[in-house]
Structures are given as C-alpha cells and as structure tokens.
Amino acid sequence: MSDALLDALQYYGAAAATLAALLVSLNLGERWNGWAFVIFVTSSLALIVWGFLQPDSEGIGWQNVALLCINCVGVYSHLIRKKPTARQASHD
C-alpha cells in the first residue's frame, strides 16, 4: 500500500476520532451521540487498516479492534435499540 494512502488512513483516523469525541463531549442529544459513534467506527476501521499495514504499529491496530467493538455498542445503544416510552415503562 502506498505511503500516501497509509498517511491518509492515519490522519483520517485521528481527525475522525477527535471530531467524534467533540460531538460526544457537547452532549447534543441521543441522535448526535449515535452519529458520533458512527464516526468513531470509521476512525477505528481506518486505524485498524493503518495499524496492521504500518510497520511496528500492530498495537494501534489491536487497540482499534477493541474500540471498534465498543463503538458498535455505542451505535446500537444510541441509534438502533428501541427504548421504551414513558408509558411503556410505567406499565412494567
């Protein structure tokens, strides 16, 4: 893989993670947090590829494998899972 593509993956992964962290820190609501986790997923994917293709960077690759799993939980929790409405919760 070319050095330019490896550089693009590395810097995209870093920039996307930074943007996603900013969105989560702003606490703009459930949907915004969910989309921040989608951005985190793309960051993890980029850094997994970069980490395993870049010499001496497997640690970053493995870290992002774990982060990818965590970020997928965030996407599920904020965008996919149906939360009970107040009325449904009061009947339980």
VOPAGU-2260 file (C-alpha; in pm, 1 decimal, decimal comma):
REM VOPAGU-2260
SITE   aa  ch    i         X         Y         Z
SITE  MET   A    0       0,0       0,0       0,0
SITE  SER   A    1     133,8     343,8     -83,7
SITE  ASP   A    2     274,6     576,9     178,8
SITE  ALA   A    3      19,6     841,9      78,0
SITE  LEU   A    4    -271,5     606,6     145,2
SITE  LEU   A    5    -122,2     497,0     477,4
SITE  ASP   A    6     -80,3     862,6     575,5
SITE  ALA   A    7    -440,1     936,4     474,8
SITE  LEU   A    8    -568,3     646,4     687,7
SITE  GLN   A    9    -364,3     756,8     987,1
SITE  TYR   A   10    -467,4    1121,3     972,7
SITE  TYR   A   11    -830,2    1043,3     890,1
SITE  GLY   A   12    -845,8     806,6    1188,8
SITE  ALA   A   13    -703,3    1071,4    1420,5
SITE  ALA   A   14    -921,9    1354,8    1287,5
SITE  ALA   A   15   -1240,9    1146,4    1288,4
SITE  ALA   A   16   -1181,8    1030,1    1647,2
SITE  THR   A   17   -1123,1    1389,6    1754,2
SITE  LEU   A   18   -1443,3    1509,8    1586,1
SITE  ALA   A   19   -1645,1    1223,5    1735,5
SITE  ALA   A   20   -1507,6    1292,6    2084,0
SITE  LEU   A   21   -1601,3    1659,5    2045,8
SITE  LEU   A   22   -1957,5    1567,8    1947,1
SITE  VAL   A   23   -1995,7    1334,6    2245,8
SITE  SER   A   24   -1849,9    1596,5    2482,1
SITE  LEU   A   25   -2101,1    1856,8    2362,7
SITE  ASN   A   26   -2383,7    1625,9    2475,9
SITE  LEU   A   27   -2615,6    1740,2    2196,7
SITE  GLY   A   28   -2855,8    1452,1    2247,9
SITE  GLU   A   29   -2908,9    1086,0    2175,5
SITE  ARG   A   30   -2900,9    1107,5    1795,7
SITE  TRP   A   31   -2591,3    1325,6    1783,0
SITE  ASN   A   32   -2412,6    1086,2    2016,7
SITE  GLY   A   33   -2519,3     795,8    1796,2
SITE  TRP   A   34   -2375,7     962,2    1486,7
SITE  ALA   A   35   -2058,3    1041,9    1679,6
SITE  PHE   A   36   -2022,7     666,9    1739,4
SITE  VAL   A   37   -2066,7     607,6    1365,7
SITE  ILE   A   38   -1773,2     844,5    1310,9
SITE  PHE   A   39   -1578,0     657,9    1579,7
SITE  VAL   A   40   -1645,6     333,8    1385,6
SITE  THR   A   41   -1496,0     482,1    1068,7
SITE  SER   A   42   -1197,4     605,2    1267,7
SITE  SER   A   43   -1140,0     260,6    1416,3
SITE  LEU   A   44   -1163,8      94,5    1075,6
SITE  ALA   A   45    -907,6     333,8     928,9
SITE  LEU   A   46    -669,9     284,5    1219,6
SITE  ILE   A   47    -708,0     -94,0    1211,1
SITE  VAL   A   48    -600,2     -99,4     848,5
SITE  TRP   A   49    -321,7     150,8     913,7
SITE  GLY   A   50    -203,6     -29,5    1227,0
SITE  PHE   A   51    -167,6    -368,0    1062,6
SITE  LEU   A   52      -9,5    -236,5     742,3
SITE  GLN   A   53     230,8      11,5     900,7
SITE  PRO   A   54     548,5    -146,4    1039,4
SITE  ASP   A   55     565,1    -154,9    1420,8
SITE  SER   A   56     206,1     -31,0    1466,7
SITE  GLU   A   57      17,2    -351,2    1546,4
SITE  GLY   A   58     -61,7    -218,8    1894,0
SITE  ILE   A   59    -272,4      59,9    1745,2
SITE  GLY   A   60    -437,9    -195,3    1518,4
SITE  TRP   A   61    -534,0    -421,4    1810,0
SITE  GLN   A   62    -644,7    -127,9    2023,7
SITE  ASN   A   63    -877,8     -20,7    1745,9
SITE  VAL   A   64   -1018,0    -372,1    1708,2
SITE  ALA   A   65   -1131,6    -338,9    2071,7
SITE  LEU   A   66   -1250,3      18,5    2016,4
SITE  LEU   A   67   -1444,7     -91,4    1708,3
SITE  CYS   A   68   -1640,3    -336,2    1925,8
SITE  ILE   A   69   -1707,6     -66,9    2185,3
SITE  ASN   A   70   -1807,8     184,8    1918,1
SITE  CYS   A   71   -2050,4     -64,1    1762,4
SITE  VAL   A   72   -2216,3     -95,4    2103,9
SITE  GLY   A   73   -2246,5     285,2    2106,8
SITE  VAL   A   74   -2408,9     286,2    1761,3
SITE  TYR   A   75   -2651,4      15,6    1872,7
SITE  SER   A   76   -2731,8     189,8    2201,7
SITE  HIS   A   77   -2790,8     533,3    2052,6
SITE  LEU   A   78   -2928,2     466,6    1702,9
SITE  ILE   A   79   -3068,7     113,9    1677,1
SITE  ARG   A   80   -3205,9      -4,8    2011,6
SITE  LYS   A   81   -3566,5      85,9    2072,8
SITE  LYS   A   82   -3605,5     243,7    2413,5
SITE  PRO   A   83   -3935,2     206,4    2596,3
SITE  THR   A   84   -4155,8     511,7    2600,3
SITE  ALA   A   85   -4258,0     662,4    2935,5
SITE  ARG   A   86   -4596,3     494,0    2902,7
SITE  GLN   A   87   -4443,4     151,4    2834,9
SITE  ALA   A   88   -4200,3     192,8    3122,9
SITE  SER   A   89   -4481,7     275,1    3368,1
SITE  HIS   A   90   -4662,6     -49,6    3281,4
SITE  ASP   A   91   -4364,4    -270,0    3368,0
